[in-house]
Amino acid sequence: MSRTLVAEQSEFVDRRSPYGTGEGQGRERRQFTNSHEELSPEAAELARAIDTYKLSHRRRFINFEEMLSIVKSLGYKR
């Protein structure tokens, strides 16, 4: 009972490539773009600041020092 898969021949589009074709060309793909909707205004501001930092520094994840600098840049202090 062997089955063979028949796949349509189509051109491969590497969505990770900034030079690929497609609707999101030139933009970084974000996984959780709308996850800030249910947050409080303060938490949403922090989330946007973190996303902005990550985009501008081309970081997928940030460490605690970077998080602290983002929090301080929003005006929070101990």
Secondary structure, 3 states (H helix, E strand, C coil): CCCCCCCCCCCCCCCCCCCCCCCCCCCCCCCCCCCCCCCCHHHHHHHHHHHHHHHHCCCCCCCHHHHHHHHHHCCCCC
